[in-house]
């Protein structure tokens, strides 16, 4: 049986005296696209922040390819093969597009040939995936639209040559046309074999790209299943997503 690329095991996490995650756990297998869904305030971003070591779990383990990464510094977790596209994009506003892309660039890990994901991510490959970024390569981050900033945030994460790309609120606040471009890009990444964990509210788009779905409510996993299972009876999961 294949080793999960990432596994979260019985995580308890919180802020100060407030606990947010309660025994939360799920995994992402190599080459798999998994969604993390739930209403606002249910713990999705806390889950991602815990995965990247930005919050220390009170209980539970975080493993990357079976290696226990619990309690390690964020940069060491990222260097293990995880690329992060945070909510709100958080690009470097006073750097150009190209400077943003090269600022965190990293060669593929020695254990990975990248043969199954179309080769290493370089500037040329990012520009091919997002032609708008090539057109604006000299523009500062502050001179980009919200959609272009999201493309830049994704491109910056890809330049770390991750084995797992994690997108928190992939298309939030974007115009419909730009959302479509982002989903098309994510579908292309999936076709290349890149593992992806994605948070978003667009169930129809998520069902097009994902293999499995994880729904959380009150910091707990309350439903998980394949896209086929979700398509057969959407009420199983959507009852936890409706306001």
Secondary structure, DSSP 4 states (H G I P E B T S, - for coil): -PPPSEEEEEEEEEETTEEEEEEEEEEE-TT-EEEEE--TTSSHHHHHHHHTTSS--SEEEEEETTEE-TT--HHHHHHTTEEEE-TT----TTSBHHHHHHHT--PPPTT---GGGTS---HHHHHHH-HHHHHTTTSBGGGS-HHHHHHHHHHHHHTT--SEEEEESTTTT--HHHHHHHHHHHHHHHHTT-EEEEE-S-HHHHHHH-SEEEEEETTEEEEEEEHHHHHH-THHHHTTT--
